[in-house]
Amino acid sequence: MVSKLLWAGVCACLIVGSALAQDPLKVEPKHYKLDFENDRVQVVSVHYGPNEKSALHDHPGGVVVSLTEGHLRFTDENGKKREVFAKAGEVRWYPPFKHRVENLSDNAYDAVYIGIKGKLAASAASKDPATATDIDEETSRIVASYLAAAGKQ
């Protein structure tokens, strides 16, 4: 009986650890740094050196503001790959998904990820990722406020 309880405890720890290990701030502190967080948004600085790769992680749905140009490959948890050519100053919407990132460039890539929380996140998650490129007015105001405060506009 004790061995079954011990085994169940080990399994529970592994499951919880696996779920927590998806947080990029925990599994990828080299690439992701928390700048600001409240009950509505999470603002994260992103930095990938030349040709660097990440471990599997996920973010809430949100907006990425590319600060530099980049050539990135995203590989989702099922192995599906997608290449992105980012331009400095470009803003893109990403729905929540688990992925790995690889900087395919010989130059560093920097961005700011603004993850949306709460009701906004729930409505964003319900959209089809292939067509979810728009952002609502409230999210747009949040992004504009952050960029204005950061002196990026």
C-alpha contacts under 8 A as a table, 3 or more apart, distances in Angstrom:
res1	aa1	res2	aa2	distance
1	M	4	K	5.20
1	M	5	L	6.41
2	V	5	L	5.13
2	V	6	L	6.09
3	S	6	L	4.96
3	S	7	W	6.00
4	K	7	W	5.04
4	K	8	A	6.08
5	L	8	A	5.02
5	L	9	G	6.11
6	L	9	G	5.05
6	L	10	V	6.22
7	W	10	V	5.11
7	W	11	C	6.21
8	A	11	C	5.13
8	A	12	A	6.13
9	G	12	A	5.08
9	G	13	C	6.19
10	V	13	C	5.15
10	V	14	L	6.24
11	C	14	L	5.09
11	C	15	I	6.18
12	A	15	I	5.13
12	A	16	V	6.12
13	C	16	V	5.19
13	C	17	G	5.84
14	L	17	G	4.98
14	L	18	S	5.91
15	I	18	S	5.08
15	I	19	A	6.24
16	V	19	A	5.11
16	V	20	L	6.19
17	G	20	L	5.12
17	G	21	A	5.84
18	S	21	A	4.97
18	S	22	Q	6.82
19	A	22	Q	5.74
20	L	23	D	5.85
20	L	26	K	7.90
21	A	24	P	7.71
21	A	26	K	6.59
21	A	27	V	5.77
21	A	57	H	7.28
22	Q	26	K	7.77
22	Q	27	V	6.77
22	Q	56	L	6.53
22	Q	57	H	4.14
22	Q	58	D	5.64
22	Q	98	K	7.79
23	D	26	K	5.45
23	D	27	V	6.19
23	D	28	E	7.93
23	D	57	H	5.77
23	D	58	D	6.13
23	D	59	H	7.13
24	P	27	V	5.11
24	P	28	E	4.89
24	P	29	P	6.85
24	P	32	Y	6.36
24	P	57	H	5.47
24	P	58	D	6.56
24	P	59	H	7.29
25	L	28	E	5.59
25	L	29	P	5.10
25	L	32	Y	5.55
25	L	33	K	6.30
25	L	34	L	7.06
26	K	29	P	5.87
27	V	55	A	7.11
27	V	57	H	7.39
28	E	31	H	5.44
28	E	32	Y	6.03
28	E	54	S	6.79
28	E	55	A	7.05
29	P	32	Y	5.08
29	P	33	K	6.28
30	K	33	K	7.81
30	K	47	H	7.74
31	H	46	V	5.61
31	H	47	H	4.91
31	H	48	Y	5.73
31	H	54	S	7.77
32	Y	44	V	6.28
32	Y	45	S	5.67
32	Y	46	V	4.89
32	Y	47	H	6.59
33	K	44	V	5.45
33	K	45	S	5.15
33	K	46	V	6.78
34	L	37	E	7.51
34	L	42	Q	7.53
34	L	43	V	6.22
34	L	44	V	4.56
34	L	45	S	6.43
35	D	42	Q	7.88
35	D	43	V	5.46
35	D	44	V	5.36
35	D	45	S	6.51
36	F	41	V	7.96
36	F	42	Q	5.95
36	F	43	V	5.03
36	F	44	V	7.09
37	E	40	R	7.70
37	E	41	V	5.75
37	E	42	Q	4.37
37	E	43	V	6.12
38	N	41	V	5.70
38	N	42	Q	6.61
39	D	117	K	6.65
39	D	118	G	7.22
40	R	116	I	6.12
40	R	117	K	4.82
40	R	118	G	6.18
41	V	114	I	6.46
41	V	115	G	5.46
41	V	116	I	4.75
41	V	117	K	5.45
42	Q	113	Y	7.85
42	Q	114	I	5.64
42	Q	115	G	4.92
42	Q	116	I	6.63
42	Q	117	K	7.52
43	V	112	V	6.88
43	V	113	Y	5.71
43	V	114	I	4.53
43	V	115	G	6.33
44	V	112	V	5.68
44	V	113	Y	5.06
44	V	114	I	6.43
44	V	115	G	7.96
45	S	110	D	7.53
45	S	111	A	6.11
45	S	112	V	4.68
45	S	113	Y	6.37
46	V	109	Y	7.85
46	V	110	D	5.47
46	V	111	A	4.97
46	V	112	V	5.71
46	V	113	Y	6.93
47	H	108	A	7.16
47	H	109	Y	5.72
47	H	110	D	4.61
47	H	111	A	6.68
48	Y	51	N	7.77
48	Y	52	E	5.89
48	Y	53	K	7.69
48	Y	103	N	6.50
48	Y	108	A	5.64
48	Y	109	Y	5.17
48	Y	110	D	6.61
49	G	52	E	5.49
49	G	103	N	7.34
49	G	107	N	6.72
49	G	108	A	4.25
49	G	109	Y	6.39
50	P	103	N	6.27
50	P	104	L	7.31
50	P	105	S	5.71
50	P	106	D	4.53
50	P	107	N	4.74
50	P	108	A	4.84
50	P	109	Y	7.50
51	N	102	E	6.60
51	N	103	N	4.75
51	N	104	L	5.21
51	N	105	S	5.77
51	N	106	D	6.05
51	N	107	N	7.78
52	E	102	E	5.83
52	E	103	N	5.45
52	E	104	L	7.81
53	K	100	R	7.30
53	K	101	V	5.62
53	K	102	E	4.26
53	K	103	N	6.38
54	S	100	R	5.46
54	S	101	V	5.26
54	S	102	E	6.46
55	A	100	R	5.55
55	A	101	V	7.57
56	L	77	E	7.39
56	L	98	K	6.58
56	L	99	H	5.28
56	L	100	R	4.73
57	H	98	K	5.41
57	H	99	H	5.65
57	H	100	R	6.53
58	D	96	P	6.86
58	D	97	F	5.66
58	D	98	K	4.34
58	D	99	H	6.21
59	H	62	G	7.86
59	H	96	P	5.73
59	H	97	F	6.75
59	H	98	K	7.38
59	H	115	G	6.84
60	P	95	P	7.20
60	P	96	P	4.81
60	P	97	F	7.67
60	P	115	G	5.26
60	P	116	I	6.22
60	P	117	K	6.98
60	P	121	A	6.88
61	G	93	W	7.64
61	G	94	Y	5.61
61	G	95	P	4.14
61	G	96	P	4.08
61	G	97	F	7.71
61	G	115	G	5.63
61	G	116	I	5.87
61	G	121	A	6.08
61	G	124	A	6.45
61	G	125	A	6.74
62	G	93	W	5.74
62	G	94	Y	5.46
62	G	95	P	6.38
62	G	96	P	7.45
62	G	113	Y	6.85
62	G	114	I	5.38
62	G	115	G	4.15
62	G	116	I	5.25
62	G	121	A	7.98
63	V	91	V	6.64
63	V	92	R	5.53
63	V	93	W	4.49
63	V	94	Y	6.14
63	V	113	Y	5.82
63	V	114	I	5.16
63	V	115	G	6.50
63	V	143	V	7.84
64	V	91	V	5.60
64	V	92	R	5.30
64	V	93	W	6.41
64	V	94	Y	7.42
64	V	111	A	6.62
64	V	112	V	5.69
64	V	113	Y	4.49
64	V	114	I	6.30
65	V	89	G	6.34
65	V	90	E	5.84
65	V	91	V	4.55
65	V	92	R	6.71
65	V	111	A	5.47
65	V	112	V	5.17
65	V	113	Y	6.45
66	S	69	E	6.95
66	S	86	A	6.60
66	S	87	K	6.53
66	S	88	A	5.20
66	S	89	G	5.41
66	S	90	E	5.47
66	S	91	V	6.47
66	S	110	D	6.34
66	S	111	A	4.28
66	S	112	V	6.55
67	L	87	K	7.88
67	L	88	A	4.84
67	L	89	G	5.60
67	L	90	E	7.77
67	L	109	Y	7.69
67	L	110	D	5.37
67	L	111	A	4.89
67	L	112	V	7.36
68	T	86	A	7.72
68	T	87	K	6.45
68	T	88	A	4.27
68	T	89	G	7.28
68	T	108	A	7.97
68	T	109	Y	5.74
68	T	110	D	5.53
68	T	111	A	6.95
69	E	85	F	7.48
69	E	86	A	5.27
69	E	87	K	4.44
69	E	88	A	4.87
69	E	109	Y	6.51
70	G	84	V	7.77
70	G	85	F	5.74
70	G	86	A	4.90
70	G	87	K	6.63
70	G	103	N	7.24
70	G	104	L	7.90
70	G	105	S	6.60
70	G	107	N	7.70
70	G	108	A	7.66
70	G	109	Y	5.48
71	H	83	E	7.13
71	H	84	V	5.78
71	H	85	F	4.63
71	H	86	A	6.32
71	H	103	N	6.09
71	H	104	L	5.40
71	H	105	S	5.62
72	L	83	E	5.61
72	L	84	V	5.17
72	L	85	F	6.50
72	L	86	A	7.83
72	L	101	V	6.73
72	L	102	E	5.57
72	L	103	N	4.67
72	L	104	L	5.48
72	L	105	S	7.50
73	R	81	K	6.65
73	R	82	R	5.62
73	R	83	E	4.35
73	R	84	V	6.27
73	R	101	V	5.71
73	R	102	E	5.09
73	R	103	N	6.58
73	R	104	L	6.84
74	F	81	K	5.59
74	F	82	R	5.17
74	F	83	E	6.23
74	F	84	V	7.78
74	F	99	H	6.17
74	F	100	R	5.62
74	F	101	V	4.80
74	F	102	E	6.63
75	T	78	N	7.79
75	T	79	G	5.57
75	T	80	K	5.44
75	T	81	K	4.37
75	T	82	R	6.46
75	T	99	H	5.26
75	T	100	R	5.13
75	T	101	V	6.60
76	D	79	G	5.32
76	D	80	K	5.39
76	D	81	K	6.58
76	D	97	F	7.30
76	D	98	K	5.68
76	D	99	H	4.10
76	D	100	R	6.40
77	E	80	K	7.48
77	E	98	K	5.78
77	E	99	H	5.71
77	E	100	R	7.87
86	A	90	E	6.77
87	K	90	E	5.42
92	R	133	T	6.97
93	W	132	A	7.04
93	W	133	T	5.32
93	W	134	D	6.83
93	W	135	I	7.04
94	Y	129	P	7.41
94	Y	132	A	7.33
94	Y	133	T	7.34
95	P	124	A	6.42
95	P	125	A	6.03
95	P	127	K	7.78
95	P	129	P	5.77
95	P	132	A	6.97
96	P	125	A	6.36
103	N	108	A	7.86
103	N	109	Y	7.29
105	S	108	A	7.32
114	I	143	V	7.40
116	I	120	L	6.25
116	I	121	A	5.27
116	I	139	T	7.84
117	K	120	L	6.06
117	K	121	A	4.82
117	K	122	A	7.80
118	G	121	A	5.35
118	G	122	A	6.51
119	K	122	A	5.07
119	K	123	S	6.30
120	L	123	S	5.31
120	L	124	A	6.13
120	L	139	T	7.95
121	A	124	A	5.01
121	A	125	A	6.07
122	A	125	A	5.21
122	A	126	S	6.55
123	S	126	S	5.33
123	S	127	K	7.02
124	A	127	K	5.54
124	A	132	A	7.84
125	A	128	D	7.88
127	K	131	T	7.53
127	K	132	A	5.94
128	D	131	T	5.56
128	D	132	A	5.82
129	P	132	A	5.07
135	I	139	T	6.19
135	I	140	S	6.35
136	D	139	T	5.44
136	D	140	S	6.16
137	E	140	S	4.95
137	E	141	R	6.18
138	E	141	R	5.12
138	E	142	I	6.31
139	T	142	I	5.03
139	T	143	V	6.20
140	S	143	V	5.16
140	S	144	A	6.07
141	R	144	A	5.01
141	R	145	S	5.99
142	I	145	S	5.18
142	I	146	Y	6.24
143	V	146	Y	5.18
143	V	147	L	6.16
144	A	147	L	5.16
144	A	148	A	6.00
145	S	148	A	5.13
145	S	149	A	6.11
146	Y	149	A	5.15
146	Y	150	A	6.10
147	L	150	A	4.98
147	L	151	G	6.06
147	L	152	K	5.07
147	L	153	Q	5.97
148	A	151	G	5.06
148	A	152	K	6.01
148	A	153	Q	5.60
149	A	152	K	7.75
